Amino acid sequence: MKYPAFLLLALFAFSCQTATKSDISIQGELKQWHKVTLLINGPETSEYAAENPFLDYKLDVTFKNGTDSYTVPGFYAADGQAGETSAREGAIWKVHFRPNAPGTWSYTVSFLNGKNIAILDGNVSGEPVGAHGTEGTFEIGASDKTGADFRAHGRIVNGGKGYFKIQGADELWIKNGADSPENFLAYEDFDQTYRFSLKNEVREGEADPKKGLHAYEAHISDWKEGDPTWQDGKGKGIIGAVNYLHSAGLNSIYMLTMNILGDGKDVWPYSDHNERYRFDCSKLDQWEVVLDHMESLGMMAHFVLQETENEVLLDNGYTDVQRRVYLRELVARFGHHLGVSWNLGEENGPHNWTPVGQTHQQKLDMAAYLRNLQSWPGNIVLHTHSDDEYQDKYLEPMLGAGAIDGPSMQIANPVRVHERIRYWVEASEGVGERWVVCMDEIGPHWMGVMPDADDPKHDTVRNHCLWGSLMAGGAGVEWYFGYRYAHNDLALEDFRSRENWWVQSTLATRFMKQFPLEEMSCLDELVDAPGAYCLAREGETYLVYLPAGTDVAKLRLNQSVAMNVRWFNPRSGGELQQGSIASINGNGLQALGTPPSDPDMDWVVVIQP
């Protein structure tokens, strides 16, 4: 729905604020974890003004409640409703904030003008403008949201013990997401979105510039009355796609925010493909509509900030003016969301097939600047190359450095997933900084997870990648679709092409959440069965994954405790079932018996007192 700028200001003028100036209004529901936006009347300018509004103005607002204090960057918003009007000029500036507690919140505005002031560190001096120095208060009540909506729960953070958690609560959050299409935001209804390429030939794995952008037409029917759109009904395809993924049990979407010179060449936040210092206010407003909807459904935005092909496009890899203004704009606009993971870059670092890339120090600098932009806990991860050599080369120096919360793993050989996830879980734990290790992209690069039409049962991926990751202590999964099958990584239009797979991935991640995972370790050596996985807290809980074809499995108990034996079907789910043996007791190897049915298929055994 469209609202003129003057009406927006009038609607929110009657908030609970107490301000010393009349050029600030408050937008949004004044409730815990909801988005509260300060709309500030500032300098009249434009995306293309000689005095760059993205670089030469610095807007920060400090919010306080008791001992809590958060300084949040603001951004230039053109006419304040650019997503509807496609405006490139105006005098509205915004700051998005998420109050983490009910009560009285105060705010203080810092609004300064000066050359490149937006990206300067520390307490900078500049010319005060507009609402600079304005102070006010507003009252925050309890959230009225329920269900999966992040606003009902809070921010998703690194829990410090290898898993995501809900901030301030003792509740684990296990990622179950779509890694494809990586160019999720290359959507035809977004302003100034198109595919740019000067190539006459396109290599396999790249998007064809002669073909259209994502329309997600198969998901228009998944859009529901009351769901958001923009500009007279645009956006139904992508909003419907988000609805479908949520209905299938997914809670995360992987999305590049800039793929200039990359595989897709169709996503950027800038006001032009060739621009590096100015941003498209209307396009980014439209992205925000999608992200707001994702949040209402409890879906994390996994922002991938660059690709291996363009990781030195900004400042030759350094964190200088171009990279700083890019990161600041994204954090100012989208960092407030309660489910966000910032990925420093896909396949980050040089490789023999992509020899130009960021150095270790450049990655550290980028991560540090990104973290410093956020007053709240942020999740920062690093996507890897697919082979052991380059994973070790770039991740080992990160161990114990405090720069990232964990690796976003790409593993070429599905059979190696369990081994490699376990390696990085244990390596990070060994230096006293347990990483959140996620399995985000499986190989081979041309295949990934095939459509149901080509692989209806997905046995290999379920065994080696899904359960292999989770049983190694992995914190979550996202699924990549390769480039040789229908609805592939860059050309996906219908997420239902993998509906059978979503069922299995959702069953596994929801099943795992009920156990004390932070206290459990991968202990495959306790199980006497080829290819079995074991995640356990000895003496209390043992989860044993038995691959298809397991004849006899035995579990080594190191203390004499009576344990019940139950079986979970990883293919179709359901309640725990009893197999041929109801319980075990005693030291040493104990036979687990046979499953309740389908003895030639894979099963998960749950052993507890």
C-alpha positions as CSV (number, residue, x, y, z in Angstrom):
1,M,0.0,0.0,0.0
2,K,1.3,3.5,-0.8
3,Y,1.4,6.4,1.7
4,P,2.4,9.9,0.8
5,A,5.4,11.2,2.8
6,F,3.3,13.8,4.6
7,L,0.8,11.2,5.7
8,L,3.6,8.9,7.0
9,L,4.9,11.7,9.1
10,A,1.5,12.6,10.4
11,L,0.7,9.0,11.3
12,F,3.7,8.6,13.5
13,A,3.9,12.1,15.1
14,F,1.7,10.9,17.9
15,S,4.2,8.4,19.3
16,C,5.4,8.4,22.9
17,Q,8.5,10.4,22.1
18,T,9.7,13.5,23.9
19,A,11.9,15.5,21.5
20,T,13.4,18.9,21.6
21,K,13.0,19.4,17.9
22,S,10.0,18.8,15.6
23,D,12.0,17.2,12.7
24,I,11.9,13.6,14.1
25,S,9.0,11.1,14.1
26,I,8.9,7.5,15.1
27,Q,7.5,4.7,12.9
28,G,6.7,1.2,13.8
29,E,5.2,-0.8,16.6
30,L,6.7,0.2,19.9
31,K,7.2,-3.3,21.2
32,Q,10.2,-5.4,22.3
33,W,12.2,-6.8,19.3
34,H,10.0,-5.0,16.8
35,K,11.5,-2.6,14.2
36,V,11.4,1.0,15.5
37,T,12.4,3.5,12.9
38,L,13.3,7.2,13.5
39,L,12.4,9.3,10.5
40,I,14.5,12.4,10.4
41,N,14.0,15.5,8.3
42,G,17.5,16.2,7.1
43,P,19.2,17.9,4.2
44,E,17.4,17.9,0.9
45,T,19.7,15.9,-1.4
46,S,19.8,13.0,-3.9
47,E,21.6,9.7,-4.7
48,Y,23.6,11.6,-7.3
49,A,24.3,14.9,-5.5
50,A,27.8,16.4,-5.7
51,E,28.0,16.2,-1.9
52,N,27.5,12.4,-1.5
53,P,24.8,11.7,1.1
54,F,26.2,8.2,1.7
55,L,29.8,9.4,2.4
56,D,29.6,13.0,3.4
57,Y,26.9,12.8,6.1
58,K,27.2,10.6,9.2
59,L,24.0,9.8,11.1
60,D,24.2,7.8,14.3
61,V,21.6,7.5,17.0
62,T,22.4,6.2,20.5
63,F,19.6,4.3,22.2
64,K,19.7,3.7,26.0
65,N,17.6,1.7,28.5
66,G,19.2,1.3,31.9
67,T,22.7,-0.1,31.4
68,D,22.0,-1.1,27.8
69,S,23.3,1.3,25.2
70,Y,23.3,0.8,21.4
71,T,24.7,3.2,18.8
72,V,23.0,2.5,15.5
73,P,24.1,3.9,12.0
74,G,21.4,5.6,9.9
75,F,21.0,6.0,6.2
76,Y,19.7,8.4,3.5
77,A,16.2,7.3,2.4
78,A,15.4,9.7,-0.4
79,D,11.7,10.7,0.0
80,G,11.1,8.1,2.8
81,Q,9.1,5.7,0.7
82,A,11.4,5.1,-2.3
83,G,10.3,1.5,-2.6
84,E,6.9,2.8,-3.7
85,T,7.9,5.9,-5.6
86,S,11.4,4.9,-7.0
87,A,12.5,8.3,-5.7
88,R,16.2,9.2,-5.9
89,E,15.9,12.5,-4.1
90,G,14.3,13.8,-0.9
91,A,15.1,15.0,2.7
92,I,14.3,11.8,4.7
93,W,16.9,9.9,6.7
94,K,16.2,6.8,8.8
95,V,17.5,4.8,11.6
96,H,16.2,1.2,12.3
97,F,16.4,-0.1,15.9
98,R,15.3,-3.2,17.7
99,P,14.7,-2.6,21.4
100,N,15.7,-5.8,23.3
101,A,13.6,-4.9,26.5
102,P,10.4,-3.2,27.4
103,G,10.5,0.1,29.3
104,T,11.6,3.6,28.6
105,W,14.2,4.1,25.9
106,S,16.0,7.3,25.3
107,Y,17.7,8.4,22.1
108,T,20.3,11.0,21.2
109,V,21.0,12.0,17.6
110,S,24.4,12.7,16.1
111,F,24.1,14.1,12.5
112,L,27.3,15.5,11.0
113,N,28.5,16.7,7.6
114,G,32.0,16.5,6.3
115,K,34.1,15.0,3.5
116,N,34.0,11.1,3.8
117,I,32.8,11.5,7.4
118,A,30.6,8.4,7.2
119,I,33.5,6.0,7.1
120,L,35.9,7.7,9.5
121,D,36.7,6.0,12.7
122,G,36.2,7.2,16.3
123,N,34.8,10.5,17.5
124,V,34.9,12.6,14.3
125,S,34.3,16.3,14.0
126,G,32.0,17.7,11.4
127,E,29.4,20.3,10.8
128,P,26.2,19.7,12.8
129,V,23.1,19.4,10.6
130,G,19.4,19.0,11.0
131,A,18.4,17.0,14.1
132,H,21.9,16.9,15.5
133,G,21.8,16.8,19.3
134,T,18.1,16.0,19.4
135,E,17.1,13.9,22.5
136,G,13.9,12.0,23.1
137,T,12.2,9.0,24.7
138,F,9.7,6.4,23.8
139,E,8.0,3.6,25.7
140,I,8.4,-0.1,24.6
141,G,5.9,-2.7,25.5
142,A,5.9,-6.5,25.3
143,S,5.8,-8.2,21.9
144,D,2.5,-9.5,20.7
145,K,4.0,-11.9,18.2
146,T,3.8,-15.7,18.4
147,G,5.0,-18.8,16.5
148,A,8.1,-18.7,14.4
149,D,8.2,-14.9,14.1
150,F,11.6,-13.8,15.4
151,R,9.9,-10.8,17.1
152,A,8.3,-13.3,19.5
153,H,11.7,-14.6,20.6
154,G,14.6,-12.3,20.0
155,R,17.9,-12.1,18.1
156,I,19.7,-15.2,16.8
157,V,23.3,-15.2,18.1
158,N,26.4,-17.3,18.5
159,G,25.7,-19.2,21.7
160,G,29.4,-19.8,22.4
161,K,29.2,-23.6,22.4
162,G,29.0,-24.4,18.7
163,Y,25.3,-23.6,18.1
164,F,23.1,-20.6,17.3
165,K,20.9,-19.6,20.2
166,I,18.1,-17.1,20.8
167,Q,19.7,-14.2,22.7
168,G,19.0,-14.3,26.4
169,A,17.2,-17.6,26.2
170,D,18.3,-21.2,26.6
171,E,16.9,-22.2,23.2
172,L,19.0,-23.6,20.4
173,W,18.3,-22.5,16.8
174,I,19.5,-25.0,14.1
175,K,19.8,-23.6,10.6
176,N,17.9,-25.4,7.8
177,G,18.1,-23.3,4.6
178,A,18.3,-22.9,0.9
179,D,21.8,-22.1,-0.5
180,S,20.4,-21.7,-4.0
181,P,19.7,-19.6,-5.9
182,E,22.8,-17.6,-4.7
183,N,21.4,-14.7,-6.7
184,F,18.1,-14.9,-4.9
185,L,17.9,-11.1,-5.0
186,A,18.2,-11.0,-8.8
187,Y,14.4,-10.6,-9.0
188,E,12.6,-8.9,-11.9
189,D,10.3,-6.7,-9.7
190,F,13.2,-5.0,-7.9
191,D,14.1,-1.6,-9.3
192,Q,17.3,-1.3,-11.4
193,T,17.9,-5.0,-11.4
194,Y,19.2,-6.6,-14.6
195,R,22.1,-8.9,-15.8
196,F,25.2,-7.1,-16.9
197,S,27.8,-8.8,-19.0
198,L,30.1,-7.8,-21.9
199,K,30.9,-11.4,-22.7
200,N,29.8,-13.0,-25.9
201,E,30.2,-16.5,-24.6
202,V,29.1,-17.7,-21.2
203,R,31.0,-20.5,-19.4
204,E,29.1,-23.4,-17.7
205,G,28.0,-22.3,-14.3
206,E,27.4,-18.6,-15.2
207,A,24.1,-16.9,-15.8
208,D,23.2,-16.3,-19.4
209,P,22.7,-12.5,-19.9
210,K,20.2,-13.3,-22.7
211,K,17.9,-15.0,-20.2
212,G,15.6,-13.3,-17.8
213,L,15.9,-12.7,-14.1
214,H,14.1,-14.7,-11.4
215,A,10.3,-14.2,-11.5
216,Y,9.4,-17.1,-9.2
217,E,6.1,-17.4,-11.1
218,A,5.6,-20.9,-9.6
219,H,5.3,-19.3,-6.2
220,I,2.9,-16.4,-7.0
221,S,0.1,-18.7,-5.9
222,D,1.9,-19.0,-2.5
223,W,1.4,-15.3,-1.9
224,K,-1.4,-14.7,0.5
225,E,-3.9,-11.9,0.9
226,G,-2.4,-9.5,3.4
227,D,1.2,-10.3,2.5
228,P,3.3,-7.4,1.4
229,T,3.9,-6.1,-2.1
230,W,5.1,-2.8,-3.6
231,Q,4.2,-0.6,-6.5
232,D,0.7,-1.9,-7.2
233,G,1.3,-5.6,-6.6
234,K,4.9,-6.2,-7.4
235,G,6.8,-8.8,-5.4
236,K,4.2,-11.6,-5.2
237,G,6.6,-14.2,-6.7
238,I,9.5,-13.7,-4.2
239,I,7.1,-13.2,-1.2
240,G,5.4,-16.4,-2.3
241,A,8.7,-18.2,-2.5
242,V,9.5,-17.2,1.0
243,N,6.1,-18.4,2.1
244,Y,6.7,-21.8,0.5
245,L,10.1,-22.3,2.0
246,H,8.7,-21.4,5.5
247,S,5.9,-23.9,5.0
248,A,8.4,-26.6,4.0
249,G,10.2,-26.0,7.4
250,L,13.2,-23.9,6.2
251,N,14.5,-21.0,8.3
252,S,17.3,-19.5,6.3
253,I,18.0,-18.1,2.8
254,Y,21.5,-17.6,1.4
255,M,21.8,-14.5,-0.8
256,L,24.6,-12.5,-2.4
257,T,24.3,-8.8,-1.9
258,M,26.8,-8.0,-4.7
259,N,27.8,-10.3,-7.6
260,I,29.3,-7.8,-10.0
261,L,31.9,-9.8,-12.1
262,G,30.6,-13.0,-10.5
263,D,28.6,-15.9,-11.8
264,G,25.3,-14.1,-11.9
265,K,26.2,-10.5,-12.5
266,D,22.8,-9.4,-11.5
267,V,22.8,-8.3,-7.9
268,W,24.2,-5.0,-6.5
269,P,23.0,-2.4,-4.0
270,Y,24.5,0.5,-5.9
271,S,22.7,3.2,-7.8
272,D,24.3,1.9,-11.0
273,H,26.3,-1.2,-12.0
274,N,29.4,0.9,-12.4
275,E,29.0,2.8,-9.1
276,R,30.8,2.1,-5.9
277,Y,30.0,5.0,-3.6
278,R,26.2,5.6,-4.0
279,F,23.2,3.3,-3.3
280,D,19.8,2.7,-4.9
281,C,17.3,3.8,-2.2
282,S,14.3,2.3,-3.9
283,K,15.9,-1.1,-4.6
284,L,17.1,-1.4,-1.1
285,D,13.7,-0.4,0.3
286,Q,12.2,-3.2,-1.8
287,W,14.8,-5.7,-0.4
288,E,13.7,-4.6,3.0
289,V,10.1,-5.6,2.3
290,V,11.2,-9.1,1.6
291,L,13.5,-9.2,4.7
292,D,10.7,-7.9,6.9
293,H,8.5,-10.7,5.7
294,M,11.2,-13.3,6.2
295,E,11.6,-12.1,9.8
296,S,7.9,-12.5,10.4
297,L,8.3,-16.1,9.4
298,G,11.4,-16.7,11.5
299,M,13.8,-17.0,8.5
300,M,17.4,-15.9,8.7
301,A,19.0,-13.7,6.0
302,H,22.4,-15.2,5.2
303,F,24.0,-12.2,3.5
304,V,27.0,-13.2,1.3
305,L,28.9,-9.9,0.8
306,Q,31.0,-10.9,-2.2
307,E,32.2,-13.7,-4.5
308,T,35.6,-15.1,-5.2
309,E,35.6,-13.3,-8.6
310,N,35.0,-9.9,-7.0
311,E,36.5,-10.0,-3.5
312,V,39.2,-7.5,-4.5
313,L,36.8,-5.3,-6.5
314,L,36.4,-2.9,-3.6
315,D,39.6,-1.2,-2.6
316,N,41.7,-4.0,-4.0
317,G,40.6,-6.2,-1.1
318,Y,41.3,-3.6,1.6
319,T,38.7,-2.1,3.9
320,D,39.0,1.4,2.7
321,V,36.4,3.9,1.4
322,Q,34.5,1.7,-1.0
323,R,34.3,-1.4,1.3
324,R,33.5,0.7,4.3
325,V,30.6,2.6,2.8
326,Y,29.3,-0.7,1.3
327,L,29.3,-2.4,4.7
328,R,28.0,0.6,6.6
329,E,25.0,1.0,4.2
330,L,24.1,-2.7,4.5
331,V,24.4,-2.7,8.3
332,A,22.4,0.5,8.6
333,R,19.6,-0.8,6.4
334,F,19.5,-4.5,7.3
335,G,21.7,-5.2,10.4
336,H,18.7,-4.6,12.7
337,H,17.1,-7.8,11.6
338,L,17.0,-10.5,14.3
339,G,18.1,-13.3,12.1
340,V,21.2,-12.3,10.2
341,S,24.5,-14.0,9.2
342,W,27.2,-11.9,7.5
343,N,29.3,-14.0,5.2
344,L,32.6,-12.3,4.3
345,G,32.6,-13.9,0.9
346,E,31.9,-16.9,-1.1
347,E,34.9,-19.1,-1.8
348,N,37.0,-16.5,-0.1
349,G,40.8,-16.3,-0.8
350,P,43.0,-17.0,-3.8
351,H,43.0,-20.5,-5.4
352,N,44.8,-21.8,-8.5
353,W,41.6,-21.2,-10.6
354,T,41.0,-17.8,-9.1
355,P,44.4,-16.5,-8.2
356,V,43.5,-13.0,-7.1
357,G,41.9,-12.7,-3.7
358,Q,41.9,-11.2,-0.2
359,T,44.8,-11.8,2.2
360,H,44.4,-13.0,5.7
361,Q,44.9,-9.5,7.1
362,Q,42.4,-8.1,4.7
363,K,39.8,-10.6,5.9
364,L,40.5,-9.7,9.5
365,D,40.2,-6.0,8.8
366,M,36.9,-6.5,7.0
367,A,35.5,-8.6,9.8
368,A,36.6,-6.1,12.4
369,Y,35.0,-3.2,10.7
370,L,31.8,-5.1,10.1
371,R,31.6,-6.1,13.8
372,N,32.4,-2.6,15.0
373,L,29.4,-1.3,13.0
374,Q,27.1,-3.3,15.2
375,S,26.4,-2.6,18.8
376,W,24.5,-5.9,19.2
377,P,25.9,-9.5,18.7
378,G,26.4,-10.2,15.0
379,N,27.1,-13.5,13.3
380,I,30.1,-13.3,11.0
381,V,31.1,-16.3,8.9
382,L,33.5,-17.2,6.1
383,H,32.6,-19.3,3.1
384,T,35.4,-21.8,2.1
385,H,36.8,-23.3,-1.0
386,S,35.7,-26.9,-1.5
387,D,39.0,-28.8,-1.0
388,D,41.0,-29.6,2.2
389,E,44.2,-27.8,1.2
390,Y,42.6,-24.3,0.7
391,Q,40.2,-24.8,3.6
392,D,43.1,-25.5,5.9
393,K,45.2,-22.7,4.4
394,Y,42.6,-20.0,5.2
395,L,40.7,-21.3,8.2
396,E,43.7,-22.4,10.4
397,P,45.0,-18.8,10.8
398,M,41.4,-17.8,11.9
399,L,41.4,-20.3,14.8
400,G,41.4,-18.4,18.0
401,A,41.6,-15.0,16.3
402,G,38.1,-14.0,17.3
403,A,37.3,-12.6,13.8
404,I,34.6,-15.0,12.7
405,D,31.9,-17.0,14.5
406,G,32.6,-20.0,12.2
407,P,33.1,-21.3,8.7
408,S,30.4,-21.6,6.1
409,M,31.7,-24.9,4.7
410,Q,31.7,-25.9,1.0
411,I,32.8,-29.6,0.6
412,A,33.2,-31.1,-2.9
413,N,33.0,-34.7,-1.9
414,P,29.8,-35.6,0.0
415,V,31.5,-38.6,1.6
416,R,34.0,-36.2,3.3
417,V,31.4,-34.0,5.0
418,H,31.2,-35.7,8.3
419,E,35.0,-35.9,8.7
420,R,35.6,-32.2,7.7
421,I,32.8,-30.8,9.9
422,R,34.1,-32.8,12.9
423,Y,37.6,-31.6,12.2
424,W,36.7,-27.9,12.4
425,V,34.4,-28.4,15.4
426,E,37.2,-30.0,17.3
427,A,39.9,-27.7,16.0
428,S,38.0,-24.6,17.2
429,E,37.1,-26.2,20.5
430,G,40.8,-27.1,21.0
431,V,41.8,-23.4,21.0
432,G,39.0,-22.4,23.4
433,E,36.7,-20.8,20.8
434,R,34.1,-23.2,19.6
435,W,33.0,-22.2,16.1
436,V,29.5,-22.4,14.8
437,V,30.3,-24.8,11.9
438,C,27.6,-25.0,9.1
439,M,27.4,-27.2,6.0
440,D,26.4,-24.6,3.4
441,E,27.4,-26.0,0.0
442,I,27.8,-29.6,-1.1
443,G,29.5,-30.9,-4.2
444,P,30.1,-31.9,-6.8
445,H,29.8,-28.3,-8.0
446,W,27.8,-29.2,-11.0
447,M,25.3,-31.3,-9.1
448,G,24.6,-30.4,-5.5
449,V,21.1,-31.6,-4.4
450,M,19.4,-32.8,-7.5
451,P,15.7,-32.2,-8.3
452,D,13.3,-34.8,-6.9
453,A,12.6,-35.8,-10.5
454,D,16.2,-37.0,-10.9
455,D,16.9,-38.2,-7.3
456,P,13.6,-38.7,-5.5
457,K,15.0,-40.4,-2.4
458,H,18.2,-38.4,-2.0
459,D,19.8,-41.3,-0.1
460,T,23.4,-40.2,-0.6
461,V,22.9,-36.6,0.5
462,R,20.8,-37.6,3.5
463,N,23.4,-40.1,4.7
464,H,26.7,-38.3,4.1
465,C,25.7,-34.6,4.0
466,L,22.7,-34.0,6.2
467,W,23.2,-36.5,9.0
468,G,26.9,-36.5,8.4
469,S,27.0,-32.8,9.3
470,L,24.6,-32.8,12.2
471,M,26.1,-35.8,13.8
472,A,29.6,-34.2,13.6
473,G,28.4,-31.3,15.7
474,G,27.4,-29.1,12.8
475,A,25.2,-26.1,13.6
476,G,23.0,-26.2,10.5
477,V,22.7,-26.8,6.8
478,E,21.9,-25.0,3.6
479,W,21.5,-26.7,0.2
480,Y,23.1,-25.9,-3.1
481,F,21.6,-27.1,-6.5
482,G,24.6,-27.2,-8.9
483,Y,24.3,-26.0,-12.5
484,R,23.5,-29.0,-14.7
485,Y,20.0,-29.9,-13.6
486,A,16.6,-28.1,-13.8
487,H,16.0,-25.3,-11.4
488,N,19.7,-25.0,-10.7
489,D,21.7,-22.5,-8.6
490,L,21.4,-19.5,-10.8
491,A,18.2,-20.4,-12.7
492,L,15.9,-21.7,-10.0
493,E,12.3,-20.7,-10.3
494,D,10.4,-23.3,-8.3
495,F,11.6,-24.4,-4.9
496,R,9.1,-27.3,-5.1
497,S,11.6,-29.0,-7.4
498,R,13.3,-30.3,-4.2
499,E,10.1,-30.8,-2.0
500,N,11.1,-34.4,-1.1
501,W,14.4,-33.1,0.1
502,W,13.0,-30.3,2.2
503,V,11.0,-32.9,4.1
504,Q,14.1,-34.9,5.0
505,S,16.2,-31.9,5.9
506,T,13.4,-30.5,8.1
507,L,12.9,-33.8,9.9
508,A,16.5,-34.0,10.8
509,T,17.1,-30.5,12.0
510,R,13.9,-30.5,14.1
511,F,14.7,-33.9,15.5
512,M,18.2,-32.8,16.6
513,K,17.0,-29.7,18.4
514,Q,15.4,-31.7,21.2
515,F,18.7,-32.9,22.5
516,P,21.4,-31.2,24.7
517,L,23.6,-30.7,21.7
518,E,25.9,-28.1,23.4
519,E,27.0,-30.8,25.9
520,M,27.4,-33.6,23.3
521,S,30.4,-34.6,21.2
522,C,31.1,-36.6,18.1
523,L,32.2,-40.0,19.4
524,D,32.0,-42.3,16.4
525,E,34.6,-44.5,18.0
526,L,32.0,-45.7,20.5
527,V,30.0,-47.5,17.7
528,D,31.1,-50.8,16.2
529,A,29.5,-50.5,12.8
530,P,31.0,-49.4,9.4
531,G,30.1,-45.8,8.4
532,A,28.1,-45.1,11.6
533,Y,28.1,-41.7,13.3
534,C,27.7,-41.1,17.0
535,L,26.9,-37.9,18.9
536,A,26.9,-38.4,22.6
537,R,27.0,-37.1,26.2
538,E,28.4,-40.2,27.7
539,G,26.2,-41.9,30.3
540,E,23.2,-39.7,29.4
541,T,22.4,-39.5,25.7
542,Y,23.7,-41.3,22.6
543,L,22.5,-40.6,19.1
544,V,23.7,-43.2,16.6
545,Y,23.2,-42.9,12.9
546,L,23.4,-46.3,11.1
547,P,23.8,-46.1,7.3
548,A,21.8,-48.4,5.0
549,G,23.0,-51.9,5.0
550,T,24.1,-52.0,8.6
551,D,23.9,-55.6,9.8
552,V,24.9,-55.5,13.4
553,A,25.7,-52.4,15.5
554,K,27.1,-52.3,19.0
555,L,27.6,-49.3,21.3
556,R,30.4,-49.1,23.8
557,L,29.2,-48.1,27.2
558,N,31.9,-47.0,29.7
559,Q,29.7,-47.2,32.7
560,S,27.0,-49.5,33.9
561,V,23.7,-47.6,33.3
562,A,20.4,-49.0,32.1
563,M,19.5,-47.4,28.8
564,N,16.4,-47.5,26.7
565,V,16.9,-48.1,22.9
566,R,14.5,-46.3,20.5
567,W,14.6,-45.9,16.7
568,F,13.9,-42.8,14.6
569,N,13.2,-43.0,10.8
570,P,15.3,-40.3,9.1
571,R,13.3,-40.8,5.8
572,S,9.8,-40.2,7.0
573,G,10.0,-39.2,10.7
574,G,7.3,-40.0,13.2
575,E,7.5,-41.1,16.8
576,L,10.4,-43.0,18.3
577,Q,9.9,-46.8,17.8
578,Q,11.1,-49.9,19.6
579,G,13.3,-52.3,17.8
580,S,14.3,-55.9,18.7
581,I,16.1,-54.8,21.8
582,A,14.2,-52.5,24.3
583,S,17.2,-51.7,26.6
584,I,20.9,-52.2,27.3
585,N,22.9,-52.2,30.5
586,G,26.5,-52.8,31.4
587,N,30.1,-51.9,30.4
588,G,31.6,-52.6,27.1
589,L,30.0,-53.3,23.7
590,Q,26.3,-53.6,23.8
591,A,24.3,-54.8,20.8
592,L,21.6,-52.3,19.7
593,G,19.5,-54.9,17.9
594,T,17.6,-54.4,14.7
595,P,15.2,-51.6,13.7
596,P,11.4,-52.0,13.8
597,S,11.1,-52.2,10.0
598,D,13.1,-51.7,6.8
599,P,16.3,-53.3,8.1
600,D,18.2,-52.5,4.9
601,M,17.7,-48.7,5.2
602,D,19.3,-46.1,7.4
603,W,18.1,-45.4,10.9
604,V,18.9,-43.2,13.9
605,V,19.1,-44.9,17.3
606,V,18.4,-42.9,20.5
607,I,19.9,-44.4,23.6
608,Q,18.9,-42.7,26.9
609,P,18.2,-43.8,30.5
